[in-house]
Amino acid sequence: MKNKIFFFSSIFAACVLVIAACTKREDPDSVVHQASVPYTAFNYLDDVYIYVVGNTSVYSDIPDVVAVIVDSVYGFAGGYGGKTGMDSLKILKSDVQGLGSDTSEVGGTGYFFQKYSKGNYRITINSTVLILDPASANSNPGPTNLEGNYLRAATGYIMKVKEISPGFYLLGNPGGAASVASKPYFLYNSKSVTGTDSLSFAIQEDLCGGGIQLVSPLAPDGLTSAAYTALWPPIIASYAPLTLQWRIKEFAAADPAEVHPGAALCNWGLGIRTFVKQ
């Protein structure tokens, strides 16, 4: 009897296992999605374009090819090259969005370029237009136009100097080092009483929230910013080729009364920096 009970019990257990196995729901198949992260391979657009009211040329200053973007998974409609045969796409000046035609008022405005890959991933490139009050302009510009590209041979860095209006310039990396982020700074070139060029770079806020000032290569440490402005301006070291030269002084705050501590505070050392126009 015991053997029969054991036999039927075994059969029942086996049936339960079979039924459970037959009625078990399978997990749905996993679906693998390939990640797609479009990126900007080359960006030729400046972060900010600065002008004085009445002296604007916004659209003409935007490069014809703004950027080259890449999506090596899905590619772009109208793209070229790479794994998909359409990985890369050039963003053109004509693709601009949000750029208004009215630059007659002081203030800032933004514009952008936007594209979607074939996988519907978006990539956006932004820039800003800043229109300054005419009071910012130089009413007495120096005789030499400083606009151009300047090489700092010690680092191989090319510094761009852009004319905003006569005698009023914008530069982005006065230390000439690619490892330091670019920030727009203003440089003036005025006509001296003898009719020659006279550079000026008043204290401005640096990347660390303190002050930065370009001064003469011969300037001592320990002076106030106001003293450097009055007595120790940066210089044109040569006209053939055009060569700009200065030291960088950093301060705890962007205040003319601040005293230079005799040491680097943010990004730049105390050495002489020489830039030769190319």
Backbone as CSV, one residue per row, in Angstrom:
resi,resn,N_x,N_y,N_z,CA_x,CA_y,CA_z,C_x,C_y,C_z
1,MET,0.825,-1.198,0.000,0.000,0.000,0.000,0.859,1.247,0.000
2,LYS,1.908,1.179,0.824,2.814,2.314,0.906,3.453,2.598,-0.433
3,ASN,3.771,1.494,-1.159,4.407,1.679,-2.467,3.461,2.364,-3.437
4,LYS,2.129,1.994,-3.375,1.156,2.623,-4.263,1.016,4.095,-3.953
5,ILE,0.952,4.396,-2.631,0.828,5.807,-2.237,2.023,6.601,-2.744
6,PHE,3.208,6.012,-2.562,4.431,6.690,-3.011,4.414,6.875,-4.518
7,PHE,3.910,5.846,-5.249,3.876,5.900,-6.713,2.950,7.004,-7.191
8,PHE,1.703,7.042,-6.621,0.739,8.067,-7.041,1.190,9.466,-6.624
9,SER,1.819,9.531,-5.451,2.346,10.837,-5.003,3.400,11.341,-5.968
10,SER,4.221,10.420,-6.422,5.278,10.804,-7.365,4.686,11.264,-8.678
11,ILE,3.626,10.510,-9.159,2.963,10.886,-10.406,2.356,12.278,-10.289
12,PHE,1.669,12.517,-9.149,1.021,13.817,-8.939,2.035,14.949,-8.935
13,ALA,3.143,14.730,-8.230,4.193,15.757,-8.167,4.745,16.029,-9.544
14,ALA,4.923,14.967,-10.305,5.458,15.130,-11.661,4.485,15.907,-12.524
15,CYS,3.159,15.611,-12.379,2.155,16.329,-13.172,2.133,17.803,-12.825
16,VAL,2.241,18.082,-11.512,2.274,19.493,-11.086,3.438,20.211,-11.730
17,LEU,4.588,19.569,-11.745,5.775,20.181,-12.343,5.586,20.401,-13.829
18,VAL,4.965,19.402,-14.510,4.741,19.522,-15.951,3.780,20.644,-16.255
19,ILE,2.651,20.696,-15.475,1.654,21.749,-15.694,2.262,23.117,-15.448
20,ALA,3.030,23.214,-14.348,3.664,24.497,-14.033,4.595,24.919,-15.145
21,ALA,5.314,23.917,-15.662,6.250,24.229,-16.746,5.513,24.643,-17.993
22,CYS,4.364,24.002,-18.267,3.621,24.311,-19.482,2.917,25.649,-19.406
23,THR,2.518,26.058,-18.167,1.758,27.304,-18.042,2.637,28.499,-17.697
24,LYS,3.918,28.289,-17.480,4.822,29.388,-17.131,4.949,30.363,-18.295
25,ARG,4.817,31.661,-18.014,4.965,32.673,-19.046,6.436,33.013,-19.247
26,GLU,6.840,33.040,-20.473,8.230,33.375,-20.784,8.424,34.887,-20.706
27,ASP,9.596,35.306,-20.261,9.927,36.728,-20.270,10.025,37.205,-21.707
28,PRO,9.572,38.407,-21.984,9.693,38.910,-23.354,11.151,39.039,-23.759
29,ASP,11.384,38.869,-25.039,12.754,38.986,-25.535,13.289,40.383,-25.264
30,SER,14.559,40.491,-24.877,15.199,41.789,-24.672,15.437,42.456,-26.015
31,VAL,15.241,43.761,-26.031,15.476,44.525,-27.246,16.686,45.426,-27.021
32,VAL,17.703,45.265,-27.819,18.930,46.036,-27.667,18.857,47.279,-28.535
33,HIS,18.998,48.433,-27.907,19.026,49.691,-28.639,20.455,50.226,-28.637
34,GLN,20.926,50.606,-29.784,22.271,51.141,-29.897,22.267,52.617,-29.518
35,ALA,23.144,52.984,-28.605,23.200,54.374,-28.152,23.702,55.276,-29.269
36,SER,23.127,56.462,-29.338,23.544,57.430,-30.348,23.752,58.772,-29.667
37,VAL,24.964,59.269,-29.698,25.280,60.550,-29.086,25.923,61.438,-30.139
38,PRO,25.130,62.244,-30.834,25.724,63.152,-31.818,26.659,64.135,-31.115
39,TYR,27.715,64.511,-31.783,28.656,65.457,-31.179,29.169,66.430,-32.228
40,THR,29.728,67.512,-31.755,30.290,68.536,-32.629,31.773,68.265,-32.813
41,ALA,32.158,67.898,-34.014,33.567,67.607,-34.289,34.375,68.891,-34.452
42,PHE,33.796,69.882,-35.122,34.456,71.174,-35.328,33.419,72.276,-35.147
43,ASN,33.792,73.299,-34.385,32.907,74.451,-34.182,33.685,75.722,-34.515
44,TYR,33.265,76.406,-35.561,33.961,77.610,-36.015,33.249,78.886,-35.556
45,LEU,32.199,78.740,-34.769,31.395,79.879,-34.338,31.926,80.428,-33.018
46,ASP,32.075,81.747,-32.916,32.469,82.361,-31.653,31.312,82.288,-30.664
47,ASP,31.641,82.219,-29.366,30.601,82.175,-28.345,29.821,83.478,-28.294
48,VAL,30.508,84.584,-28.559,29.856,85.889,-28.496,30.418,86.797,-29.580
49,TYR,29.547,87.583,-30.173,29.934,88.601,-31.147,29.531,89.953,-30.567
50,ILE,30.501,90.851,-30.436,30.269,92.118,-29.749,30.440,93.277,-30.724
51,TYR,29.505,94.213,-30.650,29.521,95.375,-31.537,29.112,96.615,-30.757
52,VAL,29.420,97.761,-31.333,28.900,99.029,-30.839,27.722,99.406,-31.731
53,VAL,26.693,99.992,-31.142,25.527,100.411,-31.919,25.974,101.234,-33.125
54,GLY,25.420,100.883,-34.281,25.767,101.605,-35.503,26.972,101.042,-36.224
55,ASN,27.591,99.994,-35.657,28.772,99.412,-36.299,28.657,97.886,-36.267
56,THR,27.530,97.380,-36.759,27.265,95.948,-36.682,27.357,95.275,-38.042
57,SER,27.790,94.025,-38.004,27.877,93.208,-39.224,27.692,91.751,-38.830
58,VAL,26.618,91.486,-38.098,26.433,90.188,-37.459,26.451,89.044,-38.461
59,TYR,25.562,89.076,-39.438,25.431,87.937,-40.347,26.706,87.713,-41.153
60,SER,27.335,88.784,-41.591,28.549,88.625,-42.397,29.714,88.088,-41.572
61,ASP,29.668,88.248,-40.246,30.746,87.748,-39.397,30.582,86.280,-39.031
62,ILE,29.396,85.718,-39.235,29.203,84.286,-38.999,29.909,83.525,-40.121
63,PRO,30.747,82.529,-39.788,31.446,81.791,-40.847,30.482,81.045,-41.760
64,ASP,30.870,80.862,-43.029,30.010,80.155,-43.987,29.718,78.730,-43.526
65,VAL,30.750,78.046,-43.004,30.560,76.736,-42.375,30.682,76.947,-40.874
66,VAL,29.582,76.790,-40.170,29.543,77.068,-38.740,30.161,75.931,-37.936
67,ALA,29.851,74.688,-38.325,30.323,73.535,-37.563,30.189,72.271,-38.397
68,VAL,30.865,71.211,-37.928,30.695,69.872,-38.494,30.239,68.969,-37.358
69,ILE,29.075,68.335,-37.527,28.521,67.467,-36.496,28.529,66.017,-36.974
70,VAL,28.548,65.084,-36.008,28.714,63.665,-36.343,27.745,62.806,-35.526
71,ASP,27.101,61.856,-36.189,26.345,60.779,-35.549,26.702,59.498,-36.296
72,SER,27.547,58.673,-35.692,28.056,57.483,-36.379,27.130,56.277,-36.257
73,VAL,25.975,56.438,-35.605,25.008,55.347,-35.496,23.901,55.501,-36.530
74,TYR,23.260,56.654,-36.549,22.131,56.881,-37.456,22.481,57.775,-38.639
75,GLY,23.439,58.665,-38.453,23.783,59.600,-39.515,22.766,60.721,-39.644
76,PHE,22.995,61.575,-40.620,22.125,62.724,-40.869,21.611,62.700,-42.302
77,ALA,20.398,63.143,-42.490,19.891,63.330,-43.848,20.768,64.364,-44.543
78,GLY,21.296,63.984,-45.700,22.208,64.878,-46.405,23.633,64.802,-45.913
79,GLY,23.907,63.849,-45.007,25.253,63.716,-44.464,26.191,62.972,-45.396
80,TYR,27.427,62.784,-44.930,28.438,62.133,-45.761,29.440,61.388,-44.882
81,GLY,30.054,60.345,-45.461,31.178,59.646,-44.850,30.825,58.793,-43.645
82,GLY,31.855,58.137,-43.093,31.720,57.353,-41.883,31.068,56.003,-42.072
83,LYS,30.678,55.382,-40.969,30.112,54.033,-40.984,28.786,53.960,-41.737
84,THR,27.969,54.984,-41.584,26.643,54.956,-42.203,26.649,55.513,-43.619
85,GLY,27.761,56.127,-44.004,27.799,56.819,-45.286,27.201,58.210,-45.199
86,MET,26.686,58.551,-44.015,26.084,59.880,-43.799,26.326,60.332,-42.350
87,ASP,27.480,59.929,-41.797,27.812,60.246,-40.403,27.898,61.740,-40.133
88,SER,28.526,62.473,-41.045,28.876,63.872,-40.799,27.975,64.819,-41.574
89,LEU,27.786,65.999,-40.992,26.974,67.024,-41.642,27.567,68.393,-41.336
90,LYS,27.664,69.224,-42.360,28.120,70.598,-42.161,26.919,71.488,-41.840
91,ILE,27.028,72.230,-40.748,26.026,73.250,-40.444,26.484,74.546,-41.103
92,LEU,25.611,75.146,-41.880,25.965,76.322,-42.669,25.382,77.601,-42.064
93,LYS,25.968,78.716,-42.461,25.476,80.021,-42.029,23.979,80.174,-42.312
94,SER,23.549,79.668,-43.440,22.147,79.805,-43.848,21.190,79.017,-42.957
95,ASP,21.715,78.139,-42.081,20.871,77.365,-41.169,20.522,78.130,-39.892
96,VAL,20.964,79.368,-39.779,20.791,80.134,-38.541,19.312,80.314,-38.196
97,GLN,19.028,80.269,-36.888,17.674,80.506,-36.383,17.736,81.535,-35.253
98,GLY,16.745,82.400,-35.190,16.632,83.335,-34.078,17.476,84.581,-34.185
99,LEU,18.123,84.792,-35.326,18.952,85.988,-35.488,18.081,87.122,-36.010
100,GLY,17.821,88.097,-35.156,16.989,89.222,-35.554,17.752,90.197,-36.430
101,SER,17.012,91.010,-37.143,17.636,91.989,-38.035,17.879,93.324,-37.349
102,ASP,17.293,93.523,-36.149,17.409,94.803,-35.470,18.561,94.762,-34.471
103,THR,19.664,95.400,-34.801,20.802,95.496,-33.883,21.053,96.956,-33.537
104,SER,19.985,97.737,-33.508,20.119,99.172,-33.268,19.959,99.545,-31.803
105,GLU,19.690,98.557,-30.933,19.508,98.849,-29.522,20.556,98.132,-28.686
106,VAL,20.957,98.793,-27.604,21.936,98.220,-26.686,21.327,97.004,-25.986
107,GLY,22.121,95.952,-25.841,21.651,94.752,-25.150,22.180,93.493,-25.798
108,GLY,21.715,92.361,-25.294,22.170,91.078,-25.806,21.036,90.257,-26.372
109,THR,21.359,89.442,-27.343,20.378,88.535,-27.935,21.097,87.264,-28.367
110,GLY,20.359,86.170,-28.417,20.963,84.910,-28.802,20.435,84.401,-30.127
111,TYR,21.211,83.551,-30.764,20.761,82.843,-31.958,21.383,81.458,-31.937
112,PHE,20.883,80.568,-32.783,21.338,79.189,-32.675,21.223,78.457,-34.005
113,PHE,21.857,77.286,-34.030,21.794,76.362,-35.161,21.382,75.009,-34.587
114,GLN,20.415,74.354,-35.208,19.894,73.108,-34.656,19.647,72.076,-35.753
115,LYS,20.101,70.853,-35.511,19.898,69.759,-36.452,19.493,68.496,-35.696
116,TYR,18.781,67.603,-36.398,18.400,66.304,-35.850,19.016,65.201,-36.706
117,SER,19.515,64.162,-36.032,20.020,63.010,-36.771,18.844,62.168,-37.251
118,LYS,19.129,61.151,-38.054,18.064,60.272,-38.558,17.450,59.442,-37.431
119,GLY,18.133,59.375,-36.299,17.567,58.729,-35.118,16.822,59.706,-34.225
120,ASN,16.611,60.923,-34.725,15.866,61.986,-34.030,16.603,62.505,-32.796
121,TYR,17.924,62.409,-32.812,18.721,63.008,-31.751,19.103,64.431,-32.159
122,ARG,18.955,65.350,-31.219,19.145,66.771,-31.525,20.533,67.244,-31.115
123,ILE,21.075,68.167,-31.898,22.312,68.840,-31.537,22.133,70.329,-31.829
124,THR,22.525,71.170,-30.866,22.308,72.610,-30.963,23.611,73.352,-30.694
125,ILE,23.862,74.385,-31.483,25.024,75.252,-31.294,24.514,76.677,-31.109
126,ASN,24.957,77.327,-30.027,24.448,78.650,-29.681,25.528,79.716,-29.769
127,SER,25.097,80.945,-29.961,25.993,82.096,-29.892,25.187,83.306,-29.425
128,THR,25.905,84.349,-29.027,25.273,85.550,-28.497,25.775,86.777,-29.235
129,VAL,24.876,87.719,-29.464,25.241,89.025,-30.012,25.067,90.052,-28.901
130,LEU,26.122,90.808,-28.630,26.080,91.843,-27.605,26.297,93.197,-28.269
131,ILE,25.331,94.093,-28.110,25.407,95.433,-28.689,25.717,96.423,-27.567
132,LEU,26.839,97.135,-27.690,27.292,98.045,-26.646,26.864,99.480,-26.917
133,ASP,26.777,100.234,-25.842,26.486,101.660,-25.932,27.637,102.371,-26.638
134,PRO,27.336,103.378,-27.446,28.412,104.116,-28.125,29.448,104.704,-27.172
135,ALA,29.061,104.894,-25.906,30.017,105.411,-24.926,31.180,104.447,-24.709
136,SER,30.972,103.172,-25.046,32.042,102.180,-24.916,33.085,102.320,-26.013
137,ALA,32.714,102.977,-27.098,33.610,103.088,-28.248,34.777,104.024,-27.947
138,ASN,35.764,103.967,-28.805,36.953,104.805,-28.664,36.782,106.045,-29.536
139,SER,36.676,107.191,-28.901,36.463,108.437,-29.655,37.748,108.989,-30.252
140,ASN,38.880,108.366,-29.882,40.179,108.848,-30.363,41.054,107.658,-30.760
141,PRO,40.647,106.894,-31.784,41.373,105.658,-32.130,42.793,105.914,-32.607
142,GLY,43.677,104.970,-32.262,45.066,105.056,-32.701,45.208,104.786,-34.186
143,PRO,46.355,105.123,-34.777,46.536,105.006,-36.228,46.655,103.579,-36.750
144,THR,46.991,102.625,-35.883,47.223,101.249,-36.337,46.029,100.355,-36.016
145,ASN,45.549,99.657,-37.031,44.476,98.685,-36.832,45.098,97.385,-36.324
146,LEU,44.700,96.954,-35.149,45.299,95.774,-34.518,44.605,94.466,-34.878
147,GLU,43.506,94.518,-35.616,42.744,93.298,-35.892,43.596,92.266,-36.624
148,GLY,43.444,91.005,-36.231,44.171,89.932,-36.907,44.441,88.764,-35.984
149,ASN,45.200,87.797,-36.479,45.591,86.618,-35.718,47.042,86.751,-35.290
150,TYR,47.292,86.472,-34.002,48.617,86.660,-33.426,49.125,85.350,-32.835
151,LEU,50.356,85.010,-33.169,50.970,83.777,-32.675,51.803,84.053,-31.432
152,ARG,51.574,83.271,-30.390,52.498,83.239,-29.259,53.403,82.031,-29.470
153,ALA,54.620,82.280,-29.904,55.528,81.206,-30.309,55.832,80.247,-29.167
154,ALA,55.840,80.737,-27.933,56.182,79.900,-26.783,55.207,78.744,-26.597
155,THR,53.969,78.928,-27.034,52.954,77.880,-26.859,52.344,77.408,-28.171
156,GLY,52.595,78.145,-29.256,51.984,77.817,-30.534,50.533,78.251,-30.633
157,TYR,50.083,79.036,-29.662,48.678,79.453,-29.625,48.446,80.659,-30.526
158,ILE,47.326,80.636,-31.257,46.927,81.771,-32.092,45.825,82.541,-31.366
159,MET,46.111,83.791,-31.049,45.129,84.664,-30.405,44.471,85.539,-31.466
160,LYS,43.146,85.562,-31.447,42.401,86.377,-32.399,42.060,87.722,-31.773
161,VAL,42.395,88.796,-32.470,42.021,90.147,-32.052,41.011,90.668,-33.065
162,LYS,39.816,90.995,-32.598,38.743,91.456,-33.487,38.425,92.917,-33.203
163,GLU,38.312,93.704,-34.271,37.933,95.108,-34.118,36.418,95.221,-33.971
164,ILE,35.978,95.806,-32.866,34.555,96.044,-32.649,34.151,97.357,-33.304
165,SER,34.986,98.347,-33.121,34.856,99.647,-33.781,36.263,100.239,-33.788
166,PRO,36.523,101.302,-34.542,37.891,101.827,-34.625,38.518,102.069,-33.246
167,GLY,39.670,101.443,-33.015,40.387,101.601,-31.761,39.851,100.796,-30.597
168,PHE,38.851,99.961,-30.828,38.187,99.191,-29.773,38.192,97.729,-30.200
169,TYR,38.853,96.859,-29.412,39.111,95.486,-29.842,38.649,94.466,-28.804
170,LEU,38.417,93.270,-29.312,38.020,92.140,-28.487,39.054,91.037,-28.647
171,LEU,39.504,90.479,-27.527,40.391,89.310,-27.571,39.927,88.322,-26.519
172,GLY,40.278,87.052,-26.709,39.686,86.027,-25.866,40.621,85.258,-24.967
173,ASN,41.905,85.245,-25.251,42.839,84.451,-24.455,44.164,85.204,-24.371
174,PRO,44.239,86.227,-23.524,45.422,87.095,-23.490,46.680,86.426,-22.967
175,GLY,46.528,85.217,-22.386,47.703,84.496,-21.918,48.291,83.583,-22.973
176,GLY,47.517,83.318,-24.029,48.026,82.497,-25.118,48.255,81.050,-24.740
177,ALA,47.270,80.422,-24.086,47.386,79.010,-23.704,46.073,78.302,-23.988
178,ALA,46.126,77.256,-24.793,44.909,76.531,-25.174,44.257,75.827,-23.990
179,SER,45.015,75.590,-22.918,44.481,74.884,-21.756,43.542,75.747,-20.919
180,VAL,43.517,77.050,-21.185,42.671,77.975,-20.426,41.484,78.389,-21.290
181,ALA,40.303,78.381,-20.712,39.094,78.742,-21.456,39.163,80.182,-21.948
182,SER,38.499,80.418,-23.064,38.462,81.764,-23.638,37.354,82.582,-22.984
183,LYS,37.629,83.862,-22.776,36.645,84.798,-22.221,36.867,86.134,-22.911
184,PRO,35.813,86.813,-23.356,36.026,88.071,-24.073,36.529,89.198,-23.178
185,TYR,37.589,89.860,-23.637,38.150,91.024,-22.945,38.298,92.170,-23.942
186,PHE,38.270,93.406,-23.420,38.359,94.593,-24.266,39.748,95.219,-24.195
187,LEU,40.277,95.549,-25.368,41.563,96.235,-25.497,41.344,97.488,-26.334
188,TYR,41.902,98.617,-25.882,41.777,99.877,-26.615,43.125,100.283,-27.198
189,ASN,43.060,100.894,-28.365,44.236,101.542,-28.952,43.845,102.978,-29.297
190,SER,44.380,103.920,-28.540,44.044,105.333,-28.725,45.229,106.091,-29.305
191,LYS,44.937,107.262,-29.833,45.991,108.119,-30.376,46.566,108.979,-29.249
192,SER,47.885,108.912,-29.089,48.545,109.706,-28.053,48.638,111.168,-28.483
193,VAL,49.147,112.024,-27.599,49.289,113.450,-27.917,50.282,113.670,-29.050
194,THR,51.155,112.691,-29.270,52.131,112.804,-30.364,51.655,112.102,-31.630
195,GLY,50.415,111.560,-31.589,49.850,110.916,-32.769,50.201,109.457,-32.934
196,THR,50.816,108.843,-31.921,51.206,107.435,-32.002,50.167,106.547,-31.315
197,ASP,50.364,105.232,-31.428,49.462,104.270,-30.795,49.695,104.213,-29.290
198,SER,48.615,104.085,-28.543,48.694,103.969,-27.089,47.669,102.937,-26.627
199,LEU,48.146,101.778,-26.182,47.251,100.691,-25.773,46.740,100.893,-24.350
200,SER,45.580,100.323,-24.084,44.999,100.387,-22.745,44.141,99.155,-22.508
201,PHE,44.340,98.545,-21.337,43.541,97.386,-20.944,43.214,97.556,-19.465
202,ALA,42.105,98.224,-19.182,41.693,98.435,-17.794,41.301,97.110,-17.159
203,ILE,41.286,97.075,-15.836,40.975,95.838,-15.129,39.585,95.324,-15.506
204,GLN,39.491,94.013,-15.720,38.246,93.352,-16.108,38.123,92.049,-15.328
205,GLU,36.923,91.530,-15.227,36.708,90.307,-14.448,37.296,89.102,-15.159
206,ASP,38.006,88.257,-14.399,38.626,87.072,-14.992,37.755,85.838,-14.803
207,LEU,38.277,84.687,-15.193,37.514,83.439,-15.144,37.233,82.964,-13.726
208,CYS,37.969,83.496,-12.746,37.799,83.074,-11.359,36.969,84.058,-10.545
209,GLY,36.462,85.104,-11.193,35.682,86.100,-10.476,36.509,87.223,-9.887
210,GLY,37.822,87.183,-10.093,38.700,88.268,-9.659,38.931,89.242,-10.792
211,GLY,40.078,89.923,-10.763,40.388,90.891,-11.801,41.602,90.491,-12.611
212,ILE,41.622,90.910,-13.876,42.758,90.666,-14.757,43.095,91.962,-15.477
213,GLN,44.399,92.206,-15.656,44.830,93.412,-16.347,46.100,93.122,-17.137
214,LEU,46.161,93.653,-18.360,47.369,93.551,-19.174,48.187,94.809,-18.950
215,VAL,49.488,94.613,-18.663,50.351,95.746,-18.329,51.663,95.652,-19.106
216,SER,52.471,96.670,-18.993,53.764,96.716,-19.675,54.656,95.546,-19.261
217,PRO,55.502,95.058,-20.174,56.464,94.007,-19.813,57.410,94.437,-18.696
218,LEU,57.580,95.742,-18.503,58.491,96.261,-17.481,57.783,96.607,-16.176
219,ALA,56.491,96.387,-16.102,55.721,96.793,-14.922,56.124,95.991,-13.688
220,PRO,56.313,96.667,-12.539,56.646,95.964,-11.299,55.401,95.344,-10.665
221,ASP,55.613,94.502,-9.673,54.506,93.957,-8.893,54.104,94.953,-7.806
222,GLY,52.950,94.685,-7.184,52.581,95.402,-5.973,51.888,96.727,-6.135
223,LEU,51.510,97.121,-7.359,50.818,98.386,-7.561,49.309,98.174,-7.602
224,THR,48.574,99.273,-7.506,47.130,99.188,-7.686,46.819,99.063,-9.170
225,SER,45.633,98.555,-9.461,45.207,98.463,-10.854,45.186,99.840,-11.506
226,ALA,44.726,100.853,-10.776,44.663,102.215,-11.310,46.049,102.719,-11.702
227,ALA,47.069,102.363,-10.922,48.439,102.786,-11.232,48.944,102.110,-12.499
228,TYR,48.616,100.836,-12.666,49.012,100.146,-13.902,48.338,100.786,-15.115
229,THR,47.063,101.143,-14.977,46.339,101.768,-16.081,46.986,103.089,-16.477
230,ALA,47.375,103.876,-15.487,47.912,105.210,-15.748,49.354,105.196,-16.238
231,LEU,50.165,104.258,-15.721,51.611,104.345,-15.945,52.227,103.165,-16.693
232,TRP,51.567,102.026,-16.711,52.200,100.822,-17.247,51.274,100.081,-18.219
233,PRO,50.898,100.664,-19.330,50.014,99.982,-20.287,50.755,98.913,-21.086
234,PRO,50.036,97.963,-21.676,50.670,97.004,-22.605,51.220,97.761,-23.801
235,ILE,52.099,97.121,-24.570,52.799,97.856,-25.626,52.733,97.156,-26.983
236,ILE,52.964,97.949,-28.020,53.286,97.419,-29.347,54.806,97.369,-29.399
237,ALA,55.372,96.166,-29.346,56.821,96.011,-29.262,57.499,96.191,-30.607
238,SER,56.758,95.960,-31.695,57.325,96.101,-33.036,56.183,96.288,-34.033
239,TYR,56.514,96.969,-35.126,55.527,97.149,-36.201,55.840,96.280,-37.419
240,ALA,56.986,95.655,-37.431,57.391,94.854,-38.588,58.065,93.556,-38.113
241,PRO,57.294,92.494,-37.892,55.829,92.438,-37.968,55.189,93.039,-36.713
242,LEU,53.899,93.315,-36.809,53.174,93.898,-35.685,53.213,92.926,-34.507
243,THR,53.738,93.403,-33.372,53.963,92.542,-32.215,53.402,93.191,-30.958
244,LEU,52.517,92.487,-30.280,51.944,92.955,-29.019,52.649,92.257,-27.865
245,GLN,52.842,93.000,-26.774,53.583,92.422,-25.652,53.029,92.956,-24.330
246,TRP,52.945,92.059,-23.351,52.456,92.454,-22.026,52.751,91.385,-20.988
247,ARG,52.571,91.769,-19.737,52.465,90.827,-18.629,51.002,90.814,-18.180
248,ILE,50.616,89.735,-17.505,49.259,89.651,-16.961,49.327,89.788,-15.444
249,LYS,48.547,90.720,-14.919,48.421,90.887,-13.474,47.016,90.452,-13.059
250,GLU,46.952,89.612,-12.042,45.666,89.137,-11.535,45.414,89.711,-10.140
251,PHE,44.159,90.031,-9.881,43.778,90.680,-8.633,42.641,89.907,-7.964
252,ALA,42.463,90.164,-6.661,41.402,89.484,-5.917,40.020,89.930,-6.364
253,ALA,39.920,91.136,-6.915,38.638,91.654,-7.399,38.898,92.582,-8.576
254,ALA,37.884,92.756,-9.413,38.010,93.641,-10.579,37.717,95.078,-10.164
255,ASP,38.611,95.617,-9.345,38.443,96.953,-8.767,39.735,97.735,-8.989
256,PRO,39.655,98.951,-9.548,40.875,99.741,-9.787,41.698,99.988,-8.530
257,ALA,41.072,99.902,-7.348,41.797,100.141,-6.101,42.539,98.903,-5.602
258,GLU,42.281,97.750,-6.194,42.932,96.511,-5.761,44.439,96.569,-6.004
259,VAL,45.189,95.987,-5.073,46.648,95.942,-5.169,47.078,94.567,-5.667
260,HIS,47.999,94.552,-6.619,48.496,93.279,-7.138,49.307,92.567,-6.062
261,PRO,49.043,91.275,-5.810,49.696,90.561,-4.713,51.101,90.051,-5.029
262,GLY,51.548,90.208,-6.280,52.877,89.714,-6.629,52.905,88.230,-6.920
263,ALA,51.740,87.655,-7.192,51.651,86.221,-7.477,50.465,85.963,-8.400
264,ALA,50.480,84.781,-9.016,49.351,84.369,-9.854,48.186,83.961,-8.961
265,LEU,46.971,84.340,-9.346,45.794,84.024,-8.545,44.820,83.085,-9.242
266,CYS,44.757,83.137,-10.558,43.734,82.374,-11.277,44.375,81.431,-12.299
267,ASN,44.729,81.950,-13.461,45.241,81.095,-14.533,46.650,81.426,-15.000
268,TRP,47.085,82.662,-14.785,48.272,83.124,-15.505,49.452,83.427,-14.591
269,GLY,50.647,83.024,-15.050,51.879,83.362,-14.363,52.290,84.800,-14.647
270,LEU,53.498,85.163,-14.211,53.938,86.556,-14.268,54.864,86.852,-15.445
271,GLY,55.099,85.889,-16.322,56.041,86.072,-17.422,55.541,87.009,-18.511
272,ILE,56.479,87.444,-19.357,56.156,88.302,-20.499,55.503,87.459,-21.593
273,ARG,54.469,88.006,-22.201,53.758,87.314,-23.281,53.881,88.133,-24.551
274,THR,54.368,87.475,-25.599,54.626,88.143,-26.872,53.783,87.502,-27.962
275,PHE,53.063,88.333,-28.707,52.182,87.864,-29.773,52.545,88.566,-31.076
276,VAL,52.821,87.781,-32.109,53.246,88.320,-33.401,52.136,88.109,-34.424
277,LYS,51.755,89.175,-35.103,50.677,89.092,-36.084,51.103,88.238,-37.269
278,GLN,50.201,87.365,-37.702,50.494,86.430,-38.797,49.979,86.953,-40.128
